[in-house]
């Protein structure tokens, strides 16, 4: 679709920011706030995924559920704090959504990509974790998986730098 001047219109104008409680996730959100805050017509969804640990790591299912509940509560606080940062940077309240998903054993990157398709975001933003090569080999890298598997959207991997956090 093109506007009156024949210039293609941006479609989507929706950014999905995947966060956790890490400083790198905070840096990614602050990057978006500083880089895009105040631009008109852009929507943002802040997403956090609780990667529920295996049942084998807990003595009982009740103990595992308590861990998930505690993690959800702490992430809801983080999501609200990040929402307020976007509001202060110029995003209208009505253009910011938050979402918390409890993982079901699938890779976190799969859940993020599923949500990206669901909200039709044109950009996906994550902080770079900075894991070692051996950790990446054993556990995988969410950002690498997103870059490899994302379709129909750009992926921004934000490296924390001086002055952002």
Number of C-alpha atoms within 10 A of each C-alpha: 8 9 9 7 6 8 9 10 11 10 10 15 15 21 25 26 24 25 25 19 14 11 15 23 25 22 23 25 26 21 20 19 20 15 11 16 19 16 12 12 11 16 19 25 21 22 20 26 20 17 17 16 14 10 12 9 10 13 9 10 12 10 13 18 14 11 15 17 14 11 17 18 12 12 21 15 12 17 22 14 12 19 22 14 17 25 18 14 18 15 23 18 14 9 15 19 15 17 14 16 15 16 17 13 11 10 15 21 21 16 18 22 19 13 18 25 14 9 14 17 23 19 19 23 23 24 25 21 17 13 12 10 11 9 11 13 10 9 11 15 20 19 20 13 15 22 16 10 11 19 13 11 18 15 19 18 19 21 17 20 10 7 6 14 14
